[in-house]
Amino acid sequence: MTAKVPMTFVKNNNARTKTSNKTSVDFIGTEVTAKVRAFHKSFPQYQLTPLHSLEALAKSMGVNAIWVKDESYRFGLNAFKVLGGSYAIGKYLAERLDTPLEDLSFEKLKSKDMKEKMGDITFVTATDGNHGRGIAWAARELGQKAVVYMPKGSSQIRLDNIKNEGAEASITELNYDDAVRLADRYAQDHGGVLVQDSSWEGYMDIPTWIMQGYATLVDEAVAQIKAMGEDRPTHVFLQAGVGSFAGSILGYLVSAFGEDYPVTVIVEPDDAACLFKSIRIGDGEPHAVTGDMPTIMAGLACGEPSLVAWGVLRDYADGYLSCPDAVAAKGMRILGNPLQGDPQVISGESGAVGMGVLSLLTSSPEYKDLAAQLKLDAHSKILIISTEGDTDPENYRSVVWDGAYPTY
């Protein structure tokens, strides 16, 4: 049976060219990440999230290995986002205290003495759910406040989870990018601190720190792969909203492996494919997608690329893929219903899209040429990062139990 799921791909012909004007990845390099990870290790809740090896699925798909990094276990928050927000808040507080972050564990920042030095702070952000919950959690842990705005159509369950972390939160009638602008205005008008992974001229430091925070998970994954006796993945599929997560992971991999970094494909929903659009236009500049951007991949429903991430993604990603919601739904079902001997992975809509893409590339005749172009074969070792669990349980069951968004 032929898949009736139109995925659109554009190749980046400049990714592997050797030029001196490529964006530096030093800000997300292995030395920086070692310090980031040391900060995260100071959290009482810190532990490695699992890296699952799906051996039966790899055999079925005709590849050498499939590894899935499962971020549903991160700090009990069911998503990876807290890594970026907590590190950015830590860096902000370190600068406010004029103290190197290396000298400030998370436990020390939580102390009564530190709270008295810092005073009351309100951290402000916009989110589809996961980032805002991470900010709310970090603010509460530090005895501070959080104000969170969510875009139109956001999940009530995700809103409730943010409120349960002690934040003031609400769902707006705005799309994601306009919700970011609302959060920015609130922070400016009320003396708050905007903690956002979107970036623009004049707002670059905190988004950079957030990207550095995300790199903890790929540093873990590379170490876990090496502990299995393997060198590195040959391929990685990275889902993207504004691009901060994808840029973080790709930048780290370029820093760690140089010219031998994995073949990297950036994956976006059709209705919010701002990076895909920017590359297809081809003038080297980021371009926005506007409108409501309806997609079940709520964490990727972002219309404006982050400037900090853009240079990394433009200069190093091998290709960009735009796909419908059915691809993410298929990935959720594959991970949630494993082949015999493989572990089950509960992956949400944004977390599973990479697996959905891989399944179509390896099984659908219409993508045979694209799979060959990407050098997907029996020697391939693929890393998928499941960035969230079932953060919206009702929608998860609708997809996995009831078959919403069918592939065929």
Residue, then its C-alpha position, 0 to 999 in steps of 0.5 A: m500500500t502506498a502512503k497517502v502522506p505528502m511530505t515535502f523536502v528541500k535539500n541544503n546544498n551548502a551544508r557540507t561546504k567548507t567555507s570560513n563564513k559559517t555560523s560558529v557553534d562554539f557557544i554550544g560546544t562540548e566545553v560549554t555543555a560540560k558546564v551546563r550539564a554540571f549545573h543540571k546535575s546539581f538539581p536533586q531531581y537530576q537523572l539520566t533520561p533513557l536512551h532506548s535501543l529499538e532493535a526489532l524496529a531497526k531490523s524491520m526498517g532495514v537499518n542498523a540501529i534506532w535510538v530514542k532519547d525519552e525525555s518524558y522522564r525529565f524532572g517529572l515534568n514529562a518534557f525536555k523544556v525545563l532544561g533550557g528554561s532552568y539554565a537560562i534562569g540560572k545564568y540570569l541570576a548568576e549575572r544579577l549576583d555577579t557570580p559565576l554560575e559554576d559557583l552556584s548550584f541549584e540548591k544554593l540558588k534556592s537558599k534563603d540567603m540567595k532569595e534575600k539577595m535577589g529579592d522578588i522576581t517575576f519570570v514571564t514567558a509564552t508557551d504551548g505548554n512544556h516550556g511554560r511548565g518548566i519556567a513555572w517549576a523553576a520559578r516556584e523552586l526558587g521562591q519566585k513568580a511566573v506569568v505564562y501566556m498560551p496561544k489560541g487553541s492550547s490544551q486545557i490540561r497543559l494550562d492546568n499543569i502550568k497553574n499547578e506549578g504555581a504560575e499565573a497562566s492563561i490561554t489567549e486569543l493570539n497565535y504563538d508569536d503574538a503571545v510572545r509579543l504579549a509576554d514581552r510587553y508584560a515583562q517590560d511594563h511590570g519589571g519582569v524577566l522574559v524567558q523565551d527561546s524565540s530571539w530577535e534583535g536586542y533579545m539574544d542572551i536568554p535565548t542563547w542560554i536556553m539553547q545551551g540548556y537543551a544541550t544537556l540531553v544530547d550530551e547525555a545521548v552521545a555518552q549513552i551511545k558510546a557506552m553501548g560501544e558505538d561511536r555516533p549516530t549517522h542520522v538525526f531527525l530534529q523537530a523544529g518550532v522556532g528552531s532553538f531545540a534543533g539548533s542546539i542539538l545540531g550545533y552540539l553535534v557539529s562541535a562534537f564530530g566536526e565534518d563527520y556530524p550526522v546527516t541532519v534533517i529538520v522536521e516541521p508541521d506543514d502549517a508552521a514550516c518557517l524554517f522550511k520556507s526560509i530555506r526554500i526562499g534561499d536568500g539566507e534570511p529567516h522568513a515567517v509563517t503567519g496565521d493560526m498555524p493549526t497542528i496537533m504538534a503544538g510545540l512546533a506551531c511557531g511562525e518566526p525562526s529564532l535568530v540565534a538558532w537560524g544561522v546554525l540551522r541554515d549553515y549545517a542542516d542537510g535538509y528540511l522537511s515539511c509534513p502533515d499531522a498524520v506523520a506525527a500520529k503514526g510516530m506516536r502509534i509506532l512508539g506506543n505499540p512496539l515490536q516484540g522485544d522493543p521498549q514502549v515509548i510514550s511520545g507526544e505529538s511533537g516528540a514522535v514526528g521524527m519517528g513518523v518521518l523515518s517510518l515513511l522513508t523506510s517503508s513507502p516506495e514514493y520516498k525511496d529516492l529521498a531515502a537514498q539521497l539521505k543515505l538511509d541504508a542497512h548501515s544507518k544508525i538513527l537518533i530520534i529525540s522524543t521531546e515529550g510524553d503524553t502532555d495532553p493525555e486526551n489527545y494522546r488517546s485520541v491518536v493512539w487508541d482511536g486512530a485520529y489522523p490516519t496515515y492511509 
